[in-house]
Amino acid sequence: MVASFRNSGGTTPREIVAPKNSTSHSPMPDFPTEILNSPAAAEAVRIITELKNAGFEAVLAGGCVRDALLGRTPKDFDVATDATPDSVRDVFGKRNTLAFGESFGVIGVLPPRPETTEHPASNAKESAGKLMPTEVATFRADGSYSDGRRPDSVTYGDAEADALRRDFTINGMFYDVFESRIIDHVGGVDDLAKGHLRTIGKAIQRFEEDKLRMLRAVRFATTLGFSIEHKTFAAIQNHASDISVVSGERIGAEMRRVMTAPAVDFGLETLVDTGLSLHIWPQLQTMNWTEFSTAIQAAKRPSFEVAMAIALFHLPGDSMHTLRLIFDDWKLSVAERRAIEAALTHAETITQCDGLAWSKLQPILVDADAPTIVGTARALAPKSRGVARAGRALSGAPNELDPPPLVTGADLISSGMRPGPEFKAILQSIRDDQLDGKLNSREEALKRIPTGDE
């Protein structure tokens, strides 16, 4: 009898606690200047230097300052300046800039092009494909947000005005690389030290400007291990239904980051407690939280696909139907859906495969989504002998996992057979016996092909 890991229905009592990856928050250290040694940071410093030399103010801005103060390596380094977009283009040259969002004051500045004299046209094309532009944004204040996403108009201003129009205090800080000082007009340093997520200004206004910020609050709390300030939390609860106007692509992008965070169980519970889940993933209301938390922690930093499969295993009802809804709502890729479906279909088989014939197990393990399948199975039953067997097989030599077939369709055609149902059945029978060690040579396999007299 195959054990089932699917939730049979209902919820289990639970208590909201801090994320499991929460750190002990203490006064912020000085900005770790060694982070500025990376190529991306060095490019941002180059841009700041050139803007300063041209007479403008320029600083690092937003998430890179936050991450650096938290001891994390920033993914990218954004620059904010009092130079207008036209001035930025004048400083760096139009051919070295891109109009990322010029109407909102954002210009992309390309790194210097390598100098070469050999085949200049081809080399320029090749190097251009590798260029990673740095976002340079003009300090601004935003007008009204009639579409709940973008400001209808912007006015250029100073650093303080720019900080006050941002979403959360931890994202509203700047760093002056020349004076080695943090510029904080919004209390971001204190909130970082407390592990506290708080909107800049009134939470309702920030969420009215961009409805996605409600989901971003949950994402930041989940990925950083922060608590959400009570007024910010209450505003999300009171306006959770507004998330319905946000595009599926934007919701899906945030949910991928929630699902791959170490504290994904905390994140999903917070979605429920804020009321956002009713409009993003209604089935979470009936999650078996205790068993899901155990499984997701056993997975040890799972991929998005594995995390989704684990979650779906712990929800009642038709998992495939729920996945289809999520696929449409979040605009998942076909590859993501395929991998999750493969895990839902085969993971339980892997947990029980210790005594399964190799010919039945091997096709699962050579599937393109085998890592997702086995990763999900390992989370469901980490001590299973079947999971251990599958893991050993995946880590073995490729020719042992998937040896070349002893006979092919061409051999059957040469014997006079025509492709059809019997044709496929014979090939499969020979392949199964090969995998199970009942046929060890091509000569033995060829004898299994019916002749024209049979």
VEXTOR-356150 format. One record per atom (N, C-alpha, C): x, y, z; residue in one letter. Coordinates in steps of 0.001 Angstrom, whole numbers, plus 500000, padded with zeros to 6 digits. Atoms other than C-alpha are relative to their C-alpha. Layout:
VEXTOR-356150
XYZA
...
//
This chain:
VEXTOR-356150
500845498806500000M
500000500000500000M
500882501246500000M
499213498787500101V
501384503396499005V
499449501033500966V
500432498974499059A
501273505953501775A
499735501304499261A
500328498726500624S
499699509288500887S
500474501152500869S
499518498829499274F
501266512590501850F
499061501181499822F
500891498882500263R
498359514703500665R
499153500309501229R
500817499568498874N
496397516717503196N
498577499503499798N
501340500552500123S
493067515073503881S
498923501047500216S
500984498942499850G
491412518410504594G
500093500677501340G
500010499267498750G
491009521061507217G
501338500612500324G
498778499349499571T
493594523081509031T
500444499440501324T
499488500411498707T
495778522335511970T
500273501231500831T
499757498829499165P
496128524656514972P
501427500490499797P
498684499459500224R
499059526978514534R
500151501315500730R
499679498737499354E
500741529947516095E
501028500713499147E
499068499239500811I
502431532678514101I
501205500365500846I
498761499679499296V
506046532979515193V
500930500688499016V
499025499359500875A
509073534779513827A
500533498993499002A
499432500925500980P
510589533294510660P
501148499214500593P
498939500859499468K
512941530415511336K
501391500511499652K
498680499476500355N
515753532308509601N
500248501369500604N
499797498702499369S
515386535361511824S
501365500045500658S
498715499820499347T
518640536760513079T
499816500893501210T
500040499126498835S
519397538502516324S
500385501401499546S
499756498675500527H
519046542138515367H
500663500875501051H
499222499155499113S
521469544620516890S
500348501273499246S
499643498759500703P
522777548116516101P
500790499720498730P
499394500220501296M
523854548377512474M
501506500275500029M
498563499708500139P
527569548088511713P
500202501098498974P
499693499052501056D
529293550638509541D
499835499329498647D
500148500527501348F
528769550236505820F
501260499204499644F
498821500834500308P
531051547326504789P
500590500362498641P
499460499476501252T
533192549051502183T
500617498931499110T
499434501056500843E
534698545746501020E
498997499538498943E
501019500356500982I
531389545160499226I
500188500813498715I
499812499136501164L
532382548002496898L
501102499499499072L
498931500534500835N
535198545861495490N
499489499113498865N
500529500856501061S
532879543778493305S
499926500780498692S
500063499286501285P
532730544574489564P
498771500890499872P
501221499194500109A
529115545783489773A
500089501251500858A
499850498840499123A
529900548038492729A
501014500981499440A
498969499131500569A
533046549366491067A
499439500820498849A
500616499264501109E
530990550320488025E
499105501109500535E
500843498966499403A
528480552164490224A
500846501136500554A
499100498971499461V
531350553998491945V
500584500841498860V
499497499254501163R
532753554946488518R
498969501026499542R
501072499093500447I
529400556455487556I
499829501148500992I
500125498968498975I
529118558311490864I
501152501000499887I
498824499137500104T
532643559666490419T
499877500966498832T
500132499132501166E
531960560988486919E
498908501044500198E
501064499029499724L
528708562622488044L
500483501067500987L
499448499047499029K
530498564199491013K
500960500966499303K
499035499149500706N
533247565477488742N
499305501007499081N
500769499099500859A
530556567039486544A
499186500998500829A
500663499031499142G
529208568924489561G
498668499558500571G
501286500490499496F
526278566714490534F
500180499198501288F
500032500892498841E
525337564896493733E
499631498602499496E
500303501372500415A
525306561085493340A
500336499045501139A
499857500928498879V
524900558246495861V
499475498628499608V
500640501306500122L
524143554548496097L
498626500078500642L
501373499832499547A
520433554027496666A
499273498678500174A
500989501059499873G
517824551629497961G
500503498669500486G
499770501368499546G
518202547882498156G
501449499639500208G
498592500350499815C
521972547749497775C
500520500523501333C
499609499472498697V
522388549954500866V
499435499116501103V
500641500905499030R
519929547804502797R
500772498695500130R
499334501304499954D
521628544546501842D
501411500099500562D
498639499839499497A
525119545861502530A
500004500143501518A
500069499824498554L
524131546952506041L
499597498722500719L
500383501298499426L
522628543508506626L
501079498944499814L
498930500960500225G
525891541868505584G
499747499088498823G
500312500793501189R
524394540532502361R
500671500630498783R
499416499480501231T
525991540869498947T
498883500478499081T
501076499492500868P
523735543130496852P
500055499359498617P
500061500550501349K
522554541725493533K
500385501056498970K
499626498916500898D
522952545097491875D
500144501284500807D
499724498728499332F
523927548654492715F
499363501121499189F
500683498899500671D
521611551524491818D
500562501332500490D
499481498672499706V
522680555150491705V
498855501002499949V
500956498896500019A
520539558182492597A
500780501305499947A
499254498763500253T
521516561705491589T
499049501175499830T
500808498819500302D
520296565273491282D
500130500403498542D
499895499740501444A
521338565204487607A
498723499522499310A
501173500404500757T
518339565130485271T
500389498929498979T
499664500996501033P
518098562340482671P
500812500581498846P
499234499382501086D
519312564766479990D
501440500262500432D
498646499734499514S
522284565704482159S
500807498710500105S
499308501290499919V
523139562034482777V
500469499587498609V
499626500371501362R
523138561465479023R
501113500905499477R
498924499099500416D
525315564522478496D
501334499567500602D
498763500397499321V
527854563242481042V
500600498752499365V
499484501299500460F
528132559707479632F
499883499800498493F
500169500148501438G
527101560201476020G
498796499143499668G
501232500717500315K
523902559014474363K
500243498547499610K
499753501387500434R
525501555914472855R
500410499104501179R
499637500778498811N
526555554833476355N
498886499949501034N
501136500002499075T
523109555169477907T
498781499367499341T
501249500600500449L
519724553475477635L
498840500678500720L
501184499382499391A
516272554938478267A
499183498930500720A
500737501003499220F
515127552514480984F
498586500481500311F
501281499413499624G
512343554770482211G
500180501499500081G
499610498593500008E
513254558252481146E
498889500895500524E
501109499173499524S
509777559609481888S
499898499984501523S
499971500072498538F
510312558518485501F
501386500345500544F
498696499554499550G
513866559833485622G
501046498920500113G
499055501116499879V
515692556521485161V
500725499786498670V
499156500224501171I
518592556082482728I
500935498832500303I
499018501070499856G
520739552988482198G
501327500458499434G
498666499610500454V
524453553721481962V
500812498738499745V
499220501169500387L
526584551184480112L
501442500135500460L
498562499959499663P
530105550246481236P
500810500429498788P
499157499605501142P
532985551531479096P
500206498825499057P
499773501050500990R
533430549595475893R
501487499711499893R
498572500327500129P
536715547699475584P
500554500507498683P
499367499494501218E
539114549247473103E
500638498848499243E
499407501048500831T
540161547010470212T
500196500526498593T
499735499584501391T
541616547457466743T
499776498845499043T
500165501183500861E
541056543930465458E
498526499688499843E
501399500247500311H
537702543401463727H
499096500848500898H
500731499136499079P
536134546421465437P
498501499784499980P
501451500135500057A
532591545817464197A
499525498768500762A
500429501230499339S
532339542196465360S
500286500046501489S
499668499928498588N
534107542891468648N
499053500909500754N
500940499092499347A
531821545807469439A
498674499311500231A
501267500710499862K
528794543642468817K
500078498960501096K
499842501046498994E
530170540841470971E
500029500587501405E
499884499420498669S
531083543091473894S
498699500640500430S
501255499345499643A
527788544974473720A
499012499009500577A
500924501003499494G
525935541736474333G
500257499627501443G
499651500363498634K
527744541313477653K
499873501175500966K
500058498824499159L
527232544846478947L
498801499947500935L
501071499945499010M
525192545196482145M
499848501453500437M
500160498588499643P
523826548734482497P
499665500179501472P
500314499620498628T
523591550416485884T
498875501029499971T
501114499048499953E
520338552195486744E
500429501266500736E
499729498697499397V
520824555880487433V
498680500771500012V
501304499350499859A
517697557597488789A
500163501402500564A
499995498627499496T
517136561289489277T
499137500090501256T
500814499760498809F
515953562323492750F
498654500578499555F
501304499531500465R
512214562816492387R
498953499890501092R
501213500179499213A
508862563215494048A
498920499567499023A
501017500544500895D
505914561300492578D
498666500720500152D
501358499479499969G
502516562650491639G
499031498898500387G
501012501007499664S
499269560658491991S
500221498736499182S
499894501313500658Y
499036556970491029Y
498598499553499600Y
501365500343500377S
495779556590489093S
499850498547499593S
500103501401500426D
496624553080487833D
500425499023501081D
499601500890498909G
497768551709491211G
501324499317499762G
498691500596500254R
501252551046489879R
501073501054499743R
499003499012500384R
503043554043488325R
499483501403500283R
500444498616499803P
502981557763489121P
499581500624498671P
500447499322501216D
501071559889486626D
501007501050499565D
499003498978500308S
503818562488486849S
501073499980501073S
498931499888499024V
507120563114488582V
500570501411499928V
499273498736499960T
508925566245489678T
501354499729500622T
498665500254499495Y
512656566293490223Y
500242500814501270Y
499779499349498726G
513841567147493714G
501343499643500586G
498748500308499309D
516443566294496324D
499918498603500614D
499932501348499443A
517479563171498215A
498873499731500990A
501058500215499008E
514955563681501006E
498653499742499323E
501253500211500720A
512020564012498603A
499979498618499347A
499914501306500652D
513230560907496788D
499798498872501010D
500171501020498969A
513424558923500023A
498546499900500436A
501365499979499477L
509931559971501107L
498988499382499046L
500967500592500940R
508298558613497937R
500201498494499857R
499724501431500115R
509774555096498366R
499065499180500888R
500988500854499344D
507950552088499815D
500250499782501490D
499728500361498609F
509609550886503048F
501261500704500484F
498871499244499453T
512057552597505371T
501335499331499706T
498736500701500227I
514676549902504855I
500481500149498560I
499633499784501397N
514630550731501129N
500188501474499682N
499963498562500247G
514802554502501582G
501296500670500379G
498712499429499593M
518452554977502526M
500944500160498814M
498963499774501005F
521388556278500504F
501366499867500669F
498639500055499473Y
525137555867500872Y
500901500850499137Y
499041499137500679D
527677558548499974D
501364499339500075D
498748500765499998V
530783556636498908V
501210500891500229V
498858499103499816F
533024559717499043F
500109500475501449F
499981499563498607E
532015560859502517E
499826498837500973E
500166501212499180S
531499557276503772S
498919500195501058S
501083499795499042R
528161558105505343R
498677499527499419R
501351500405500365I
524640556740505297I
499094501217500109I
500968498900500000I
521953559268504393I
498629499391500244I
501234500663499586D
518758558275506209D
498981501048500450D
501049499025499683H
515723560578506113H
498745499339500552H
501264500690499710V
513179557881507016V
500075499022501167V
499875500934498881G
514501555888509981G
500299498582499586G
499703501340500494G
515668552961507893G
501048499269500803G
498929500630499227V
518793552327509966V
499432499384501275V
500608500523498764D
516761551930513184D
499136498779499709D
500868501137500318D
514255549618511500D
500798498779499594D
499124501130500321L
517046547474510077L
500531499366501276L
499444500512498749A
518553547171513547A
498958499219500795A
501080500665499252K
515173546130514988K
499424498803499242K
500614501049500807G
514344543741512159G
498534500290499760G
501348499466500039H
511247545809511499H
499691500488498591H
500401499534501320L
509405546354508187L
498877501017500170L
500954498906499811R
507550549670508070R
499964500855498742R
500102499128501166T
506220551825505259T
500527501387500343T
499629498596499852I
507503555329504715I
498707500815499942I
501253499253499964G
504679557637505744G
498827499069500271G
501208500768499726K
501116556346505863K
499947498750499122K
500016501264500733A
500844552690504891A
498907499983498941A
501110500026500962I
497478553165503201I
500381500757498732I
499595499229501173Q
498905555837500921Q
501022499247499160Q
498982500755500734R
501930553702499994R
499356498850499221R
500627501136500670F
499671550757499151F
499020500451498924F
500866499472501055E
497237552888497190E
500817500353498765E
499130499638501121E
500138554065495049E
500361498780499167E
499645501237500700D
501187550522494184D
499511498834500845D
500623501079499230K
499037547609495321K
500968498844500258K
499067501114499829L
501901545159494857L
500831500155501265L
499195499796498804R
503673546734497836R
499494499174501183R
500515500852498920M
501376544725500119M
500649498625499950M
499362501306500143L
502756541481498730L
501514500115500191L
498577499784499776R
506270542924498722R
500324500054501491R
499791499971498547A
505881543531502448A
500141498585500542A
499916501391499567V
505250539826502966V
501294499373499502V
498763500556500547R
508159538966500699R
501232500467500775R
498855499493499245F
510604541231502526F
500041499386501397F
500035500602498665A
509455539933505915A
500474498556499952A
499640501412500138T
509931536377504669T
501479499821499680T
498615500189500443T
513299536771502954T
501012500585500976T
499068499361499080L
514855539038505589L
499823499534501443L
500259500431498631G
513327537451508681G
499556501158500880G
500453498824499271F
511654540732509713F
498556499841500463F
501402499874499614S
508446541462511568S
499405501176499231S
500684498901500682I
505846543723509931I
499370500903501062I
500531499021499047E
505019546877511898E
498471499963499990E
501427500303499864H
501438546715513203H
499111500872499122H
500828499152500862K
500055549723511275K
500125499564498546K
499785500502501352T
501588548394508078T
499220498705499789T
500708501274500068F
500150544934508806F
498497500230499908F
501443499729499989A
496689546341509561A
499541500584498675A
500363499416501293A
496700548369506337A
499900498923498924A
500074501105500970I
497419545195504357I
498699499230500207I
501236500725499719Q
494555543386506085Q
498778500750499480Q
501167499195500380N
492149546251505365N
499878500201498496N
500027499729501440H
493097546546501700H
500462498797499179H
499472501191500674A
494079542969500812A
499322499734498660A
500711500305501249S
491390542684498128S
500515500829498825S
499476499161501082D
493101545479496164D
501106499305499213D
498935500707500712I
495871543036495225I
499476499365498714I
500605500644501168S
493416541612492669S
500235500785498716S
499802499204501217V
494138544485490283V
501420499892499468V
498605500124500421V
497844543617490094V
500126498887498966V
499844501007501059S
498981541669487030S
500567498697500549S
499517501311499593G
499672537969487322G
501509499881499923G
498546500066500129E
503244538436486132E
500692500579501232E
499379499354498840R
504063540793489011R
499775499169501271R
500266500857498838I
502379538553491588I
500872498757499942I
499182501197500147G
504160535498490218G
501455500259500330G
498603499674499719A
507540537244490423A
500250500096501500A
499842499911498547E
507014538030494114E
499846498640500659E
500242501308499384M
505677534559494921M
501166499048499767M
498808500823500201R
508738532914493387R
501027500281501097R
499026499643498971R
510858534798495910R
499525499568501385R
500526500511498727V
508567533915498809V
500218498495500093V
499936501461499984M
508555530235497831M
501422499474500107M
498615500469499928T
512357530027497653T
500734500563501212T
499382499483498781A
512995531781500968A
500098498894501047A
499888501025498949P
514216529701503944P
498765499927500889P
501177499966499126A
511153530798505925A
498711500040499190A
501182499993500860V
508623530052503179V
498736499649500779V
501194500344499224D
506260528474505731D
499470501222500737D
500406498745499358F
506220531742507693F
499369500936498980F
500524499108501026G
505662533656504452G
498595499641499576G
501335500421500423L
502658531590503405L
498980500203501120L
500898499738498879E
501145531808506888E
499674501491500092E
500236498563499968T
501571535576506725T
499054500422498883T
500964499737501068L
499754535610503388L
498577499728500477L
501322500331499468V
496848533929505146V
499565501036501025V
500368499094498915D
496925536227508175D
499725501421499523D
500270498673500544T
497013539386506070T
498742500021499140T
501148500067500899G
494132538157503912G
500380500008498539G
499576499983501400L
496222538341500737L
499782498660499317L
500122501330500614S
496002534603500197S
498636499790499356S
501347500154500570L
492261534866499519L
499952500444498549L
500018499432501340H
493106536763496340H
501192499547499164H
498807500482500700I
496423535113495441I
500024498481499919I
499932501456499904W
496150531478496569W
498979499564501051W
501051500255499008P
492803530773498270P
500136498665500720P
499908501335499395Q
493573527105498935Q
500906499977501230Q
499125499979498822L
496197528115501517L
499222500024501304L
500813499957498779Q
493349528593503980Q
499892498620500642Q
500162501365499481T
493233524800504364T
501315499234500046T
498689500642499952M
496964524109504498M
500193499230501305M
499569500742498811N
498228521447506895N
501357500574500392N
498794499217499741W
500789523828508390W
501096499209500685W
498981500742499258T
502534521450510768T
500784499079499071T
499323500937500899E
503292518821508137E
500730500741498875E
499318499235501048F
504116521425505475F
501304500582500518F
498779499412499435S
506617523161507755S
501089498948500155S
499025501079499844T
508302519845508526T
500616499630498663T
499516500410501325A
508557518937504844A
500857501081499353A
499264498939500692I
509725522332503597I
501350500229500648I
498702499864499340Q
512474522511506214Q
500910498828499662Q
499201501164500389A
513584518983505304A
500569500164498593A
499554499810501382A
513944520150501689A
501296500789499906A
498738499242499950K
516798522528502654K
500205500867498748K
499913499020501081R
516473525526500334R
499561499425498658R
500472500590501255P
514315523941497645P
499849501032498899P
500309499148501139S
513830525331494178S
498537500413500077S
501397499573500053F
510595527135493365F
499085498829499683F
500856501114500412E
509222524025491664E
499825498978501119E
500099500959498891V
510029521731494594V
499139500574501115V
500789499377498935A
508586524193497112A
498520500015499651A
501402500003500423M
505387524488495090M
499403498605500098M
500505501369499927A
505033520721494825A
499755499581501445A
500169500339498585I
505549520309498577I
498739500655500550I
501193499299499524A
502894522929499271A
498735499328499479A
501189500614500590L
500413521320496891L
499723498624500588L
500198501295499353F
500976517926498518F
499295500147501348F
500566499807498669H
499814519434501809H
498728500837499994H
501303499365500125L
496636521008500502L
498966498950499619L
501029500959500379P
493361519106500264P
499509500248498581P
500585499818501316G
491601518569496959G
500921499569498878G
499305500389501225D
492846518135493417D
501209500911499791D
498783499193500123S
496472519328493325S
500225500477498578S
499793499605501392M
496605519360489545M
499075501152499620M
500940498915500286H
493518521562489380H
500492501307500619H
499460498810499345T
495018523980491887T
501191500539499235T
498833499576500773L
498241524051489880L
499578500694498714L
500471499368501236R
496333524866486704R
499534501431500269R
500459498656499652L
494712527841488440L
501184500924500255L
498814499189499701I
498065529075489754I
500769500303498725I
499297499814501277F
499653528562486327F
499397501170499230F
500671498914500712D
497066530885484797D
500115501322500750D
500026498763499217D
496951533403487653D
501373500643500120D
498655499467499774W
500703533781488210W
500824500045498718W
499290500013501274K
501673533336484563K
501319499231500110K
498815500836499908L
504104530521485318L
500448499581498607L
499501500503501276S
506302529203482543S
499540498563499802S
500367501386500309V
505481525958480782V
500965499038500697V
499010500866499358A
508720524478482167A
499731499876501501A
500319500055498569E
507734525382485748E
498804499094500245E
501191500838499821R
504308523814485376R
500340498531499762R
499652501390500319R
505764520673483773R
500752499347501153R
499209500568498907A
508269520176486609A
499150499741501230A
500868500186498826I
505674520663489337I
499045498832499770I
500887501124500316E
503272518273487597E
500740498668500114E
499220501234499920A
506037515680487313A
500206499595501458A
499810500303498577A
506702515946491064A
498709499490500627A
501284500438499444L
503013515632491918L
499654498585499528L
500325501310500568T
502758512575489671T
500897498891500537T
499051501083499740H
505902510672490651H
500677500018501372H
499229499909498753A
507248511860494029A
499636498893500982A
500403501054499063E
505207509404496082E
500541498642499564E
499417501250500492T
506411506562493836T
501457499889500439T
498597500014499590I
510004507553494624I
500128499645501472I
499907500295498563T
509332507410498366T
499786498522500299T
500320501414499779Q
508174503789497942Q
500717499084499010Q
499410500730501130C
510579502632495225C
501097499024500411C
498873500835499584D
513008500591497337D
499971498620499350D
500107501330500595G
511679497301495977G
499453500008498589G
500573499877501334L
510464498589492625L
500985499526498944L
499148500446501105A
511788496984489444A
500687501211499364A
499247498901500572W
514497499114487873W
499357500513498718W
500644499591501246S
512581499157484591S
498818500927500254S
501104499106499659K
509728500948486391K
500517501316500588K
499439498806499370L
511937503390488295L
500829500827499027L
499061499300500883Q
514468504253485598Q
499346501061499113Q
500603498946500838P
512034506114483269P
499699501284500770P
500244498802499190I
511197508482486146I
501304500768500202I
498728499363499681L
514853509145486893L
500711500585498787L
499404499386501191V
515774509947483289V
499112501123499463V
500866498882500363D
512908512430483060D
500769501307500177D
499317498702499909A
514089516010482477A
499784500661501357A
500325499379498720D
512442516956485776D
500286499086501190D
499668500926498917A
513936514138487851A
500506500711501259A
499558499323498770P
515736516567490235P
498843500576500802P
501172499473499296T
512402518194491057T
499214498874500638T
500745501151499477I
510725514821491515I
500676499450501250I
499275500588498881V
513422513431493801V
500122501000501149V
499940498982498952G
513800516723495669G
498706500079500784G
501302500001499323T
510095516682496453T
499840498747500842T
500102501257499256A
510198513027497486A
500858500036501257A
499099499929498838R
513146513712499804R
499373500843501114R
500663499171498997A
511141516433501564A
498834499265500643A
501147500740499476L
508113514170501940L
500421498859500914L
499555501170499219A
510088511203503301A
501525499966500025A
498531499884500035P
513702512169504070P
500746498738500396P
499317501213499560K
514513508799505670K
499625498780499169K
500452501101500839S
512968506700502915S
501161499324499275S
498982500742500750R
515149503944501447R
499822500214498506R
500250499749501408G
513469504608498137G
500633501300499539G
499387498713500329V
514603508227498156V
501521499850499931V
498554500227500014A
518134507093499020A
500413499262498737A
499691500750501217R
518069504612496147R
499958500912498779R
500127499093501133A
516871507248493702A
501144501007499975A
498899499047499929G
519503509696494911G
501309499399499528G
498772500673500439R
522297507172494407R
500011499816498487R
500079500228501441A
521071506403490922A
500247501292499218A
499822498724500694L
520950510056489924L
501446500468500036L
498612499551499873S
524490510631491144S
500987499041499339S
499128500982500643G
525857507598489296G
500393500401498594G
499541499750501366A
527431507358485861A
498814500046499046A
501128499881500938P
525122508440482999P
499695498719499248P
500254501228500766N
525611505178481106N
499399498897500858N
500660500948499108E
524480503246484177E
498537500384500196E
501375499535499827L
521381505397484634L
499190499799498734L
500750500069501258D
520423505394480975D
500866499386498903D
499151500649501007P
522372502814478926P
499335500017498629P
500581500034501350P
521917502807475137P
499151498742499817P
500846501181500214P
519089500474474062P
500718498953499151P
499370501094500747L
520165497060472756L
499448499896498590L
500595499985501338V
517752497327469838V
499197501291499840V
500752498783500299T
515988500217468127T
498889499692499008T
501067500170500984G
513043500755465852G
500537499606498645G
499412500356501299A
515370500461462895A
500221498504499898A
499792501455500021D
516145496864463899D
498686499284499724D
501300500636500234L
512446496020463955L
499560500187498555L
500364499753501394I
511877497618460567I
500816499099499072I
499145500875500817S
514834495651459154S
499491498566500003S
500523501369499915S
513133492470460313S
498679499847499267S
501240500070500764G
510053493371458296G
498782500516500741G
501140499501499233M
507857494884461002M
499662501427499584M
500437498638500254R
505807498013460482R
499678500682501333R
500313499288498754P
505487500699463191P
498518499914500332P
501379500108499525G
502327500304465250G
499999499629501468G
500097500335498571P
501069499309468713P
500899498830500391P
499176501169499688E
502820495915468584E
501482500360499943E
498636499513500176F
506016497602467396F
500498500645501298F
499632499303498772K
506079499871470470K
500080499047501179K
500027500943498880A
505193497028472846A
501234499108500020A
498813500855500072I
508068494854471622I
501237500779500450I
498870499175499598L
510586497684471991L
500011500217501513L
500071499750498571Q
509344498410475497Q
500324498743500795Q
499735501257499312S
509459494753476522S
501497499692500015S
498555500251500086I
513057494386475304I
500756500985500889I
499335498979499176R
514051497652476985R
499848499679501484R
500221500329498584D
512492496587480308D
500896498846500430D
499154501150499645D
514328493266480261D
501479500387500002D
498625499508499976Q
517568495049479393Q
500286500704501328Q
499794499242498774L
517176497409482357L
500000499095501226L
500104500902498855D
516248494556484688D
501052498892499978D
498905500961500039G
519313492540483651G
499648498652499422G
500399501274500599K
517415489815481819K
500566499838498596K
499331500020501296L
519059490714478511L
501303500772500148L
498699499374499762N
522776491487478497N
500789500289498725N
499260499756501230S
523756491658474838S
499030500301498864S
500813499685501167R
522507492911471522R
499552498719499308R
500365501266500642E
522573489353470170E
498777499379500657E
501158500549499272E
520164488197472890E
498750500800499669E
501149499146500249A
517911491174472246A
499443499795498594A
500464500186501381L
517780490618468477L
499179498728499847L
500761501252500072K
516485487094469081K
498560500188500453K
501344499744499515R
513423488625470722R
499109500660498958R
500785499349501049I
512353490354467510I
499294498943499181I
500717501007500798P
509606488350465740P
500454500045498546P
499656500076501427T
510484487170462260T
498729499996499187T
501184499985500874G
508196487296459285G
499217498725500069G
500709501281499933D
507324483616459888D
499141499866501240D
500719500142498723E
505957484225463386E
498653500695499958E
//
